[in-house]
Amino acid sequence: MSYENLDVWKRSKLLAVTLYRATAKLRDFGFRDQLTRSGLSVPSNIAEGYERDSDAEIAQFLKVAKGSTGELRTQILIGIDAGFLPSGDAETWTDEAKQIGRMLAALIRRHKAKASSL
């Protein structure tokens, strides 16, 4: 299966694009850079995993992507508290990152099970 067909990849890519657009005029470049990098990391690691040769490798990259969802949620929450991000949009982004994390957890379980059955 190609990663481009995965709903989790599509949703994480859309979230990354949304974050780039929403923070384009943010003057705190360090915060913006870290936020967009963690958002970009999610679909990028999904893609890299699915370009690997084994289910074990796919699962490993999906774990990294899942970790990036936690990093992203933390940065969004800090952005709200620091007044960098509008709370309504940011809460929507946090919820989406949580849902993406749950989707990744299910994929990780599936690929780990396939890897261990070999």
C-alpha positions in Angstrom: 0.0 0.0 0.0 1.2 3.5 -0.8 1.4 6.0 2.0 -0.4 8.5 -0.1 -3.6 6.4 0.2 -3.6 6.3 4.0 -6.1 8.6 5.7 -3.6 9.2 8.5 -1.1 10.5 6.1 -3.6 12.7 4.3 -4.9 14.1 7.6 -1.4 14.7 9.0 -0.3 16.4 5.7 -3.3 18.7 5.8 -2.6 19.6 9.5 1.0 20.4 8.6 -0.2 22.7 5.7 -2.8 24.3 8.0 -0.1 25.1 10.6 2.2 26.6 8.0 -0.5 28.8 6.7 -1.8 29.8 10.1 1.6 30.8 11.4 3.0 32.4 8.3 2.9 35.9 9.9 4.0 34.9 13.4 6.9 37.0 14.4 8.4 34.5 16.9 10.4 32.6 14.3 11.8 30.1 16.7 8.4 29.0 17.9 7.0 29.0 14.4 9.9 26.9 13.2 9.6 24.3 16.0 5.8 24.1 15.6 5.9 23.6 11.8 8.8 21.2 12.0 7.0 18.9 14.4 3.8 19.1 12.3 5.9 18.3 9.2 7.6 15.4 10.9 4.3 13.4 11.2 3.5 12.8 7.5 7.2 12.7 6.6 7.9 9.8 9.0 4.8 8.0 7.8 6.0 8.3 4.2 9.6 7.3 5.1 8.3 4.2 7.0 6.2 3.0 4.1 9.1 3.4 1.8 11.1 0.8 3.9 11.3 -2.9 3.3 9.7 -4.4 6.4 6.8 -4.2 8.7 9.2 -3.7 11.6 10.8 -0.7 9.9 7.4 0.7 9.1 6.3 0.3 12.7 9.5 2.1 13.9 8.9 5.1 11.7 5.2 5.2 12.7 6.4 5.3 16.3 8.5 8.4 15.5 5.5 10.0 13.8 3.3 9.3 16.8 5.9 10.8 19.1 5.8 13.9 16.9 2.1 14.2 17.5 2.8 14.6 21.2 5.5 17.1 20.5 3.1 19.0 18.3 0.3 19.0 20.9 2.6 20.3 23.5 3.8 23.2 21.3 0.3 24.1 20.4 -0.7 24.3 24.0 2.4 26.4 24.8 1.4 28.6 21.8 -2.1 29.1 23.3 -0.7 30.1 26.7 2.0 32.4 25.2 -0.7 34.1 23.1 0.8 33.1 19.8 -2.1 30.9 18.7 -5.8 31.6 18.7 -7.3 29.1 21.2 -10.3 28.0 19.0 -8.1 27.0 16.1 -5.4 25.6 18.3 -7.8 23.4 20.2 -9.0 22.0 16.8 -5.4 21.3 15.9 -4.7 19.6 19.2 -7.7 17.4 18.8 -6.7 16.5 15.3 -3.2 15.6 16.5 -4.7 13.4 19.1 -6.8 11.6 16.6 -3.9 11.2 14.3 -1.9 9.7 17.2 -4.7 7.2 17.8 -4.7 6.2 14.1 -0.9 5.8 14.2 -1.2 3.6 17.3 -3.5 1.2 15.5 -1.2 1.1 12.5 1.8 0.4 14.7 -0.1 -2.5 16.3 -0.9 -3.9 12.9 2.6 -3.7 11.5 4.2 -5.1 14.7 1.8 -8.0 14.6 2.6 -8.7 11.0 6.4 -8.4 11.7 6.2 -10.8 14.6 4.2 -13.4 12.6 7.0 -13.9 10.2 
